């Protein structure tokens, strides 16, 4: 019978497993662990094309989900456009960066340069 091939300093203690499925999934670090005031936000604008149409993305908002929904609702009414909340970002239909910047600045939010 052959000797054990795994004798070259390998440590097979009780916490070792050969199956990847047994490992605990890594927790993703959220950029917003706590709720921030509007003056402490550092928002960033992004633009994407989806199905040939432009989507304006504003992120990261460090607010509770309910507060983010109410902010989205007021911005959508003032802009007259559609939008949605995804995690800690707001997505608006259309190219609205200048209008959004002025509305959010009037609500005391700050932006990255």
C-alpha positions in Angstrom: 0.0 0.0 0.0 1.2 3.5 -0.8 2.0 6.1 1.8 -0.2 9.2 2.4 0.7 11.8 -0.3 -0.3 14.7 1.9 2.7 14.7 4.3 4.5 17.8 3.1 3.6 20.1 6.0 -0.1 20.2 5.2 -2.3 21.0 8.3 -5.5 19.0 8.2 -7.1 20.1 11.4 -10.8 19.9 12.2 -11.7 23.2 10.5 -10.2 22.2 7.2 -12.7 21.0 4.5 -12.1 19.9 0.9 -15.5 21.0 -0.3 -16.0 24.7 -1.3 -19.7 24.5 -0.5 -19.0 24.3 3.3 -17.3 27.7 3.5 -19.3 30.6 4.9 -20.1 33.3 2.4 -18.1 36.5 2.8 -20.1 39.5 4.0 -19.9 42.4 1.6 -18.9 45.7 3.3 -21.7 48.2 2.9 -20.5 51.8 2.3 -23.2 53.1 4.6 -23.2 51.4 8.0 -25.0 54.3 9.7 -27.5 57.0 8.8 -25.9 60.3 7.8 -27.3 63.8 7.7 -27.6 65.5 4.2 -24.6 67.7 4.9 -22.3 64.7 5.5 -23.2 62.9 2.2 -20.7 62.8 -0.6 -22.9 61.9 -3.6 -21.6 60.8 -7.0 -23.4 60.9 -10.4 -23.2 58.3 -13.1 -24.8 57.8 -16.4 -25.7 54.5 -18.1 -27.4 53.5 -21.3 -30.0 50.8 -20.9 -31.8 49.6 -24.0 -30.8 52.7 -25.8 -32.1 55.1 -23.2 -30.1 57.1 -20.6 -30.4 56.4 -16.9 -29.0 58.9 -14.3 -27.7 57.2 -11.1 -27.0 59.0 -7.8 -25.2 57.2 -5.1 -24.4 56.4 -2.2 -27.3 57.6 0.1 -26.8 56.6 3.7 -30.5 56.8 4.7 -33.1 54.4 5.9 -35.1 52.7 3.2 -38.3 54.6 4.1 -36.5 58.0 4.0 -34.9 57.1 0.7 -38.4 56.2 -0.8 -39.8 59.6 0.3 -36.8 61.5 -1.1 -37.2 59.6 -4.4 -40.9 60.4 -4.5 -40.4 64.2 -4.0 -37.6 64.3 -6.6 -39.7 62.4 -9.2 -42.6 64.8 -8.7 -40.3 67.9 -9.1 -38.6 66.4 -12.2 -41.6 64.9 -13.8 -39.8 61.6 -14.5 -39.7 58.0 -13.4 -37.2 56.5 -11.1 -36.4 53.7 -8.6 -34.4 52.8 -5.5 -31.8 50.0 -5.7 -29.9 49.3 -2.5 -28.4 52.7 -1.6 -28.7 54.4 -5.0 -31.4 56.3 -6.8 -31.9 55.7 -10.6 -33.8 58.2 -12.7 -35.0 57.9 -16.3 -33.3 60.4 -18.6 -30.2 62.6 -18.4 -31.0 64.8 -15.4 -27.7 65.5 -13.7 -27.9 69.3 -13.7 -31.5 69.3 -12.5 -30.8 66.7 -9.8 -27.7 68.5 -8.6 -29.7 71.7 -8.1 -32.6 70.0 -6.3 -30.3 68.0 -4.0 -28.2 71.0 -3.3 -31.4 72.9 -2.2 -32.0 69.9 0.2 -28.4 70.4 1.6 -26.8 67.3 0.1 -23.1 67.6 -0.9 -21.3 66.1 -3.9 -17.9 64.7 -4.9 -16.0 66.9 -7.2 
